[in-house]
Amino acid sequence: MKYITEIIKYFTFITTGIVILFIVLMLIDGDDIITLSTLIKIPCAALVTSVVTVIFDPSETKRNFMLSMLLHYLVLCIVMIGIGKLFGWISFDIHGILLMVISVAVIYAFTFAVTYITSKNDAEELNRALKNRKPRP
């Protein structure tokens, strides 16, 4: 059950990050229409990367945390380059690959920040609950 909860959590964060990134890129490119197929592809990409995130979760490893984060990021880049090519989001050249690597970095930073903030808030709430707990007689 823990894995399902984690996948749902990351799915929400990653989908939000992808949508925000799409909006920014559309504003930069001057596009004003998003297609139905793109609206379907965004959650598909988010689901795949959410599963990858749960499998390669850097916080769940005994290895060096920074090395685990780098490995996780590289795996996400490889997966998203494949998805980007499959969905027609990028061209398979240096420009397209670089765009996807930067996009993954932006969404990775967004997801990391949101995860940190929500985890910190959860920890503070638990600490308050423990502090206010009445001792047993």
C-alpha positions as CSV (number, residue, x, y, z in Angstrom):
1,M,0.0,0.0,0.0
2,K,2.9,2.3,0.7
3,Y,4.1,2.1,-2.9
4,I,0.7,3.0,-4.2
5,T,0.5,6.0,-1.9
6,E,3.9,7.1,-3.0
7,I,3.1,6.7,-6.7
8,I,0.0,8.8,-6.2
9,K,1.9,11.5,-4.4
10,Y,4.6,11.7,-7.0
11,F,2.1,11.5,-9.8
12,T,0.4,14.6,-8.5
13,F,3.6,16.5,-8.0
14,I,5.0,15.5,-11.4
15,T,1.8,16.1,-13.3
16,T,1.6,19.6,-11.8
17,G,5.3,20.2,-12.7
18,I,4.8,19.1,-16.3
19,V,1.6,21.2,-16.8
20,I,3.4,24.3,-15.4
21,L,6.4,23.6,-17.7
22,F,4.1,23.1,-20.7
23,I,2.4,26.5,-19.9
24,V,5.7,28.3,-19.7
25,L,7.0,26.7,-22.9
26,M,3.8,27.5,-24.7
27,L,4.0,31.1,-23.6
28,I,7.6,31.3,-24.8
29,D,6.7,29.7,-28.2
30,G,3.6,31.8,-28.5
31,D,1.3,28.7,-28.6
32,D,-2.2,29.1,-27.2
33,I,-3.7,25.7,-27.9
34,I,-3.1,22.4,-26.1
35,T,-4.4,19.3,-27.8
36,L,-6.5,16.6,-26.2
37,S,-3.7,14.1,-27.0
38,T,-1.2,16.2,-25.1
39,L,-3.6,16.3,-22.1
40,I,-3.7,12.5,-22.2
41,K,0.1,12.1,-22.7
42,I,1.0,14.4,-19.7
43,P,-0.5,12.1,-17.0
44,C,0.9,9.0,-18.9
45,A,4.4,10.5,-18.7
46,A,3.8,11.5,-15.0
47,L,2.7,7.9,-14.2
48,V,5.7,6.3,-15.8
49,T,8.1,8.7,-14.0
50,S,6.2,8.3,-10.7
51,V,6.8,4.6,-10.9
52,V,10.5,5.2,-11.7
53,T,10.7,7.6,-8.8
54,V,9.3,5.0,-6.4
55,I,11.7,2.3,-7.7
56,F,14.8,4.5,-7.7
57,D,13.8,6.7,-4.6
58,P,17.1,8.2,-3.5
59,S,15.8,8.7,0.1
60,E,15.2,4.9,0.4
61,T,18.8,3.9,-0.3
62,K,21.7,3.0,1.9
63,R,24.2,4.4,-0.7
64,N,25.4,7.9,-1.0
65,F,22.4,10.2,-1.2
66,M,23.8,12.5,-3.9
67,L,25.0,9.6,-6.0
68,S,21.5,8.1,-5.7
69,M,19.9,11.4,-6.7
70,L,22.2,11.6,-9.7
71,L,21.4,8.0,-10.8
72,H,17.6,8.7,-10.3
73,Y,17.9,11.9,-12.4
74,L,19.8,10.1,-15.2
75,V,17.2,7.3,-15.3
76,L,14.4,9.9,-15.4
77,C,16.2,11.7,-18.3
78,I,16.6,8.5,-20.3
79,V,12.9,7.5,-19.7
80,M,11.7,11.0,-20.6
81,I,13.9,11.3,-23.7
82,G,12.2,8.1,-24.9
83,I,8.7,9.3,-23.9
84,G,9.4,12.7,-25.4
85,K,10.4,11.1,-28.7
86,L,7.5,8.7,-28.6
87,F,5.0,11.5,-27.9
88,G,6.5,13.9,-30.4
89,W,7.5,16.4,-27.7
90,I,11.1,16.5,-28.8
91,S,13.2,15.9,-31.8
92,F,15.9,13.2,-31.3
93,D,18.8,15.5,-31.8
94,I,21.1,17.4,-29.5
95,H,18.7,20.3,-29.1
96,G,15.7,18.1,-28.3
97,I,17.7,15.9,-25.9
98,L,19.1,19.0,-24.2
99,L,15.6,20.5,-23.9
100,M,14.3,17.3,-22.3
101,V,17.3,17.1,-19.9
102,I,16.7,20.7,-18.8
103,S,12.9,20.0,-18.5
104,V,13.5,17.0,-16.3
105,A,15.8,19.1,-14.1
106,V,13.2,21.8,-13.7
107,I,10.4,19.2,-12.8
108,Y,12.9,17.4,-10.6
109,A,13.7,20.5,-8.7
110,F,10.0,21.4,-8.4
111,T,9.1,17.9,-7.2
112,F,12.0,17.9,-4.7
113,A,10.9,21.3,-3.3
114,V,7.2,20.3,-3.0
115,T,8.2,17.0,-1.4
116,Y,10.5,18.7,1.1
117,I,7.9,21.3,2.0
118,T,5.1,18.7,2.5
119,S,7.4,16.3,4.4
120,K,8.5,19.2,6.7
121,N,4.9,20.2,7.3
122,D,4.0,16.6,8.1
123,A,6.9,16.2,10.5
124,E,5.9,19.5,12.3
125,E,2.4,18.3,12.6
126,L,3.5,14.9,14.0
127,N,5.8,16.7,16.5
128,R,2.9,18.9,17.7
129,A,0.6,15.9,18.1
130,L,3.3,14.1,20.1
131,K,3.9,17.1,22.2
132,N,0.2,17.7,23.0
133,R,-0.4,14.0,23.6
134,K,-1.6,13.3,27.1
135,P,0.5,10.8,29.0
136,R,-1.1,7.5,29.9
137,P,-1.9,7.0,33.6
